[in-house]
Amino acid sequence: MAILTASDIENFAVNGYVVIKQVLNSDLLTSIAHGVEKNLASPSVWANDYTPEDSSGRFFDDYVNWKHIKEFHDAALQGALPRIASELMNTPLPRFFHEHVLVKEPGTATPTPWHHDDPYYGIEGMDNVSLWVPLDPVPTSIALRFIRGSHLVNRRFIPNRFVDDSPYTTAATGFELFPTAEALEELGDTVVCPAEPGDVVAFHFRTLHCAPGTTNHASRRRIVSFRYVGDDVRWTSRPWKTSPPFEPEGLNNGDELDEIRFPIIAL
């Protein structure tokens, strides 16, 4: 039985994002929250802390811990999340790419700057989706912002470092430096997407998005993004360090991600 409506699927395809309301149950959210606490207590070598020295809040992120945090493993490979990914990408066999934990403590001044995820990853292809799962209420003041339809704009941008918003390089074939705020406004309407625990905010890897800090927000903002790819996605190299910094481990440009790090989920 399908989880999504035809409207959900169309909105994702046309706009590059969709908010799916109250699709995850409390047991799943509690399990994922336990996984986040395990991750915070024992970060991986790839964890980052983007908190400036003069900030009272903390902005923590980490990824690719699903193999040893059971709660992430089970959420990623079983139940509602892979089914949602399957329906949005129109494939019966979604492939799990990785999970990404993002925690902003109260009073975190550091925003998530405008970006699209695609250039950070060592993959190419349009069949993909991030399932952004909030574990705390995310009101309008701190919610994700998207540029509607930006995943279909035939422009790709050199990624910037989150720590200081500087570009990874100044020139790269097929990519341009990130546009100014004024130029961003010309790419489409900006839409704000508040969300509650139980909701899933699904968006394409090429959809431009950002999120404010939590300076005036009294609670934590815990998010886990579960990322999936579909039939056309292939391995590629980038002229910068990817995020996550996966090594090829035998994969060549143009290869399917056919290995244990990126499991196919038979639904």
N, C-alpha and C positions, 0 to 999 in steps of 0.2 A: 504494500500500500504506500502510495506517494506521501511524502511529508510536505512538500511545497505545492503551492498553487501555480497555475499557469502564469498568473500575474507576477509572482515572485521571480520566476525564471526569466520572464520578459524584462522585468526591471533590471535584473542583474546584467542581462545581455546588452540592453540599450544604455543604461546609466552607469554601469561599471560597479554598482553596489546595490545592496538591498538589505533592509532591516527585517529579520524574520522574528516575529514576536512570540515569546513564550513557547519556544519549541524544545527547550531542554528542561528535564525534571530536576528536582532539588537533590536527589541522590547523586546524580552525575555532577552537579555543581559542587556539592560537598566533597566528593572524591577529588575533583580537580583542585579545589582549594587546599586539600591535604597535600597534594602534589606540589603546589606552590610553596607551602611551608617547608617541605623537604628541600626544595630547590634553594630557597633563601638560606636555609641552615647549612647547605653544602653546595655552593655554586660550582659550576664546572670551570675549566680553564678558559672557556670562551665567554664567561660572564663579564658584564660591563657595569660600571657605576658612573652615570653621567652627572652626578651631583657636584655643583661648584663648591669650593671651600667655604664661601660665605652664605651658602643656602642652608635653611633649617630642614628642608625636606630632602628625600632621597629618591632618585630615579634609577632603578635597577632593571637590567635585562639579562636574560640568558636563554640559550636554546639548545636543541638536540640532546635532551636528557631523557627521552622517552624509553630508551633501552634499559635504564636502571631506575626510573621512577614509574612504578607500575600504574599509578593513577593516570599519567599521561599516555602510557602505552595503551591502556584499555579504552580511554576516551578517543584516542586517535584512530584505533583500528576496529572498534566495535560500536554498534548502536547508531545514534542519530547523526553524529558529525560526518562520518564517511558517507552515509546515505544522502545527506544534504549536498555534500561535495559531488557525489555521483549525479544527482539530479541537476545541479547547476551547470556542470560540465558536460552533461549528456553522454556519460560513459558508464557502462556497467562495472568497470574495473578501475576505480580511482587509485592513484598511487600516492602514498603519504610521502611528503617532502620533509617537513620537520615541524616541531612546535616551537613557540617563542613566548617566553614569559616577560611581561612588562609590569612593573610595580612602581607606581608613583605614590609616595607617602604624602600625608597632608603637608601643605606648605612648600611643595616642590615648585620652584620657580622655572625650572628647565622645561621648555616646551618640546614636543615632538615636531621638528620643522617640516615644512612642505617637502614631499618627496614622492616618488613611486618606487615600489619595492623591486620591480623587475631588474633594473641595472645592478642591484646589489648581489643578485643570484647568478650562479654559474650555469644557467639554463636558458634555452630559447623555446618559445612556443606560446600560443594564445590560450591553450586549454589549461586553466589554472584557477585557483580560488584560495583566498585566506578567509578562515572562519574565526572571527574576532569574538571571543567569549568573555563577557564581563562577569566578574564575581562580586562586584559591588555596583550600586546605582551610579550611572554615569549621566548626570544632568547636562543640559545644554551648555553650561559654562565651561565644562571640561571635555565635551564630547568630540568624537571624530568629526572632522570636516572633510568633505570630498568635493572635487571638481567634477560635476556631472558629465559623463561621456568622455572623460579625458583618456580612458583606456583605448579609445578608437582614434585619437589624434596621432597622426603619423610623425611624432617627434619623441625622441628619447633623450634623457638627460643624464649627464655624468653625475654619479651619486656624490653627495656631500657627507662629510663626517658629522655624526650627531654631536660630538663633543664640542665642536667650534663652528660647524656649518661651513667648513672650507671644502673645496672640491678635491676628490682623490687624484685628479690629474687635470690639466688645463685643456687637453685636446684628445679626442679619441674618435676613430672612424665610426660613423653612424650615430654619434652622440654629440650633444651640445651642452654648454654650460647651463646650469639651472637658471631659469628666467627670473626677472625681477617680480616683485609683488604686482606691479602694474601689468606686466606681460601675462602673468598667471590669470588675471581677471579676464583676459581676452580668450582664454581657452574654454570657458564654460562657466555656468552658474556654480557658486559655492553653496553646498548644502550641509547643514548641521544634523547629526544623527544621535540624539540622546538614546540611551539604552538602559535596560534593567536586567538584573540576573534572570536567566531563563531565555533572554533574547540572544540571537546571533546576528552580528553585523558581517555580512559576506561581501567581499570586494575582490576585484581583479588585481593581479600583480602590477598592472600598468596604470591603475587608477590613482591619480594624484590625491594625496591626503595629508592631514596634519592633525595635531591635537595640542590644546593649551597646557600649560602647567597647572598645578593645583594650589596656587598661592592662597586663594580665598576659599578653598574647599576643605571642610573639616574632617574628611574621611579618606581612607586609602582608596586608590584606584588600581585594583588588581585585574589584569587581563591575561588570558592565554590565547594566542592565535594558533590555530591548527591549519597547516598549509598543505594543499593537495595539488597534484598536477594530473593532466589527462593525456589523451592519445598522441598529441603532436609534440610533446615536450621532449627536448633533446639536450644533452650535455654540451656546454660550450665554455671556452676560456674567456676571461676578461682581462683588460690591461690594468687591473687593480685587484687588490685582495677582496675576495668575495665575503659576503656575510649571510649565512655561516661560512667559515673558511674551509669548505670541503676540499680535500685533495682529489685529483682524478682517480687514483687507485685503479688504473687500468682503463678508465673511460677516456675515449677520444671524442673530439668535437664531432657532433652529429649522432653520437650513440644514444640509444634509449637508456634510461636510468635503471637498467635491469640488474640490480644487485640488492643485497640484503639491507643496505642503508636506506633504501627507498622502496618499501614493500608495497606490492599490489594488494588491494583489499577486494576479495571476492564476496560480493553481497548476496 
